Amino acid sequence: MGCPSQSSTEPKAVLVEPRGPMASDVWLRRDIVHDTADMEDGTAVDFWRYEEVHGVMGGHPSEDEVAARFDELWDAFELDELTDRAMAMRALDAAEAAQAQADYTAIMTETEVGDE
């Protein structure tokens, strides 16, 4: 699942921006829906809601080239994001386990964590 996003201007389903001479930032958006919000002063403001993923591709592909691979790239970018989250969760789990082991060792040896 991509990231829920919104914009005050109508977004493009595919946006490619150069990132230096060797790569491009790519944003993919789907389920783009126009909506209106009623403000407190009685005015209405148009906005768009959509799901979005971001990735980096080598070279400078055209928006048409990216659009032709939309589903494939969506899955790849989404997997990259999940992998980052999974790695962060694993690091947190490892840190918590290390702290629990240090606390247990301190209790068993009657020392304080951090003593030499």
KOLBASE-818858 format. One record per residue: residue in three letters; x, y, z of N, C-alpha, C, O, CB in turn. Coordinates in pm, whole numbers, plus 50000, padded with zeros to 5 digits. Each point is the difference from the previous one (the first is absolute). Glycine has a CB too. Layout:
N
alaXYZXYZXYZXYZXYZ
...
***
This chain:
116
met500844988250000499165011850000500885012450000500955001050078497214986650043
gly501545021649792500735012549995499595009250112499214996350087501005001349667
cys500315014350242499725010050103498795008449959499975005449889502484995250176
pro496545000650024498885008949968500515014549992500725004550089497644979750025
ser501275022849782500475013749979498865008649949498944995049961503394996749990
gln497915021350050499035009349943500715012349948501125003150040497104988650116
ser501115015449754500595011749935498915010149967498854996449976503004989449930
ser498535026850094499055010449962499995002049848499155007249948501205004050273
thr500584982449709500025000349854499864985749949500424990550066501035030449931
glu497964977549886499794986649947501354993349971500795005249922497005002049978
pro502464981450164501304993449981500024991649872498974995549952501335004050296
lys500904998549699500214991049888500134986050056500514998250111500615019849749
ala498434972050066500154986150043501484996050003500404991650080497335003149825
val503075011150007501434997249993500745013349996499695008749920499924969149960
leu501385023550209500855011950000501454995450007500364992250089497845021950024
val502624990649795501424996649994500795012950007499775009249922499794969849942
glu501385021650231500875011850013501454995350007500324991050077497865022150042
pro502714993049800501414996150004500595001850141499695009750070500524996849688
arg500624984250280500745000650127501474998749963500584989250010497495000750130
gly502515021149818501384999649955500114993849862499004997549934501765001150303
pro500494998949721500214995249862499694985249979499924995549885501805021950097
met498124974750126499894985549983498694993850048499824987949984502615011950039
ala496665008050034498794993950057498845009949995500175011949974501254973750177
ser497405008949875498785008250004499134995750118499914988150033500165014949716
asp499295006950314498954997250099498724997349922499695006949904501415007850275
val498174975049865498764996349932498894998850104500144992950100501134994949717
trp497645019350160498814999050085498904993649918499725004249887500935016150250
leu498734969549919498854993549938498785002450087500074998750122501394983649770
arg497445021350045498765002950075498834992649937499874999449877501015023450189
arg498284971550019498814993149950498815003450088500145006050107501274975249800
asp497425014950046498755002950071499865015050027499645004250110500454973049996
ile500205030849793499925014650012498535004149999499274997149905502995006049982
val497325003650220498595003950016499925014950031500675005050090498734971749992
his499775030449841499765014250027498985001250113499034992550005501485013749753
asp499725003350334499095001950113499915014950031500795008049948499774969050146
thr498505026649989499825014050042499875000350151499274992050060499615014249720
ala501845003150282499905001850145499275012950029500315010449940501844976750097
asp496895012450053499295012150043500765006550115500214993850105497574996349823
met502645022250052500805007250099499085006850103498805001649977503045002049852
glu498745000450283499235006550106499365013149955498935003750049502604985950116
asp499125017349740499465012849953498914998249893499505009849944502705000750108
gly497444976949921498944997349904500474997849858499194996449914499395016950230
thr502694988649829500504997649865500314985249982500164992550097500805030949894
ala499124972749886500344986249966501384999749934500325008749919497234985250054
val503254996250063501354998849945500114986449931499714989650059501275025750121
asp499454984949694500214987649926501334993850039500985007150025497635001749783
phe501434977950198501264992950021499874986049942498914995649964501585017950245
trp500654979649781500034986549945500644990750103500995003450064499165005549698
arg499254979450253500534989450087500504988849910499444997449894498965008550297
tyr502664987449853500564989149920500974991950085500385004050110499365009649679
glu500664975150157501004991550061501295002049919499955001049877498314981850207
glu502885017749985501255003649931501164991450050500094996750118499065026749853
val501734973149936501294994050035501095008049928499755006649900499224970250132
his502235022350023501155007249943501154990249986500194991150083499075030950020
gly501494979749792501204992149981501025007649920499725010849947498944968450065
val502535015349979501075006049921500384990049892500204988250027500675025650171
met499224991149680500384991649886501285005349938500255012149998497334982149958
gly503224996649993501205003949928499645006649868499014996449937502264984950171
gly499535028249851499765007049874498895010150011499625004350109501174975649771
his498695024050005498935009849993498864994849913499845004349886501835014450147
pro497534972050021498894994649920498945010749977499845009150080500594967950012
ser498865021649797498905009349973498794995850083499944988750048500915015749715
glu498215004650253498774996650072499254988949927499374991550064500485032050024
asp500204976449778499354989349924500654986550026499314989950012500085026849811
glu501954983050186500704987450030499634994950138499804988050019502095019149833
val498035001950244499624996150136498554995450002499674989950064502005026450034
ala497454991049835498584996449996499794986149942499114992750044500315031649933
ala501394971949924499874986849938500364988950099499584988549982500975021749795
arg500214993050327500414990150101499385003250136500524995850103501635000649772
phe496755011050125499415005250124499834989350107500515001650111498325015549751
asp500474972150108499714989750101501284993450051500154997850120497634998149771
glu503135001150018501274993850038500805009250093500524995650102499514991849679
leu500055025450182500765009550082499305002850132500665001550103500255008749688
trp497754990450208499265002150125500384988950099500345002850116497745008349759
asp501874976550080500334988750087501445000950051500264997550117498094988349758
ala502585017950037501415001050040500215011250101500704998150099499974992949677
phe498745020750199500175011350092499344996950133500525003550106499555012549701
glu498784977750188499294996450122500814990050081500075001150122497725003149763
leu502824986150049500844990250068501205006850064500374996550112498894985849725
asp501355027350095501125007450057499585006950129500744999750099500225003649672
glu497875003050229499515006950120499744990250112500345002750115498655015049741
leu500414970850113499734990050103501304994450054500124997350120497714997149771
thr503155003850022501294994850044500645009750098500564995750101499734992149681
asp499655025150191500555009950092499304999350136500665000350104499925014549702
arg498104984250193499264998950126500354987250073500185000050121497965013449780
ala501954975750025500334987150062501395000550061500214994650109498314993649726
met502435018150096501355001150055499995008550126500694996650096500275001049674
ala498285013150233499915008350119499394992350116500445001250114499365019249742
met499184971750116499374992050106500964989350052500054997450120497695006649775
arg503034989950017500994990050044501065006550088500414994350101499194992449689
ala500855025250172501005007050081499445003450138500704998750100500335010749691
leu497734995150214499365003050127499874987550085500295000250120498475018749773
asp500794970150047499894987450072501354995550055500084995450114497994998249740
ala502985007850067501344996050045500475008750115500604995050095499934997049674
ala499215021050223500395009050108499254996850129500595000250109499905017649722
glu498224979250158499214996450118500494986850059500054998650122497975013649784
ala502334978250011500524987250049501345001850069500254994050104498554994149711
ala502075020350127501305002750062499825006750135500704996850096500355005249676
gln498025007450237499755006850127499464990150103500405000350116499155021349763
ala499544969650080499454990050091501104990750050500024996550118497765004749764
gln503134994850030501114991450040500925007350097500454994150099499434993949681
ala500405024650194500855007950091499335001450136500674998950103500295013649700
asp497744990150198499275001050127500054986850076500224999950121498275017449779
tyr501304971550031500024986850063501394997250058500124995450114498114996449726
thr502815011050082501374997750046500305008450123500634995350095500084999449670
ala498835017850234500235008850115499314994750125500575000450109499625019149736
ile498614975550139499274994350115500714987550051500164998450121497675010749788
met502584982250001500634987450040501385002050062500424992050084498324996949733
thr501965021650143501355002450053500005011250103501055003850051499914988549733
glu497865012950246499845010750098500875012249968500625005850088498844977050084
thr500565020949698500695012149957499005008949930498894995849968503314992150010
glu498195024449999499135009149926500405000149854501184998749967498485015450238
val499384987449711500285000849857500895012049977499695011050047498124978049892
gly503285008949990500935010949971501234999550089500995006649969497095007249959
asp501904978650184501204998450084501054991949925499684991449918498925009850292
glu502645001849821501094992449938500534989750096500924992649967499685026949891
***
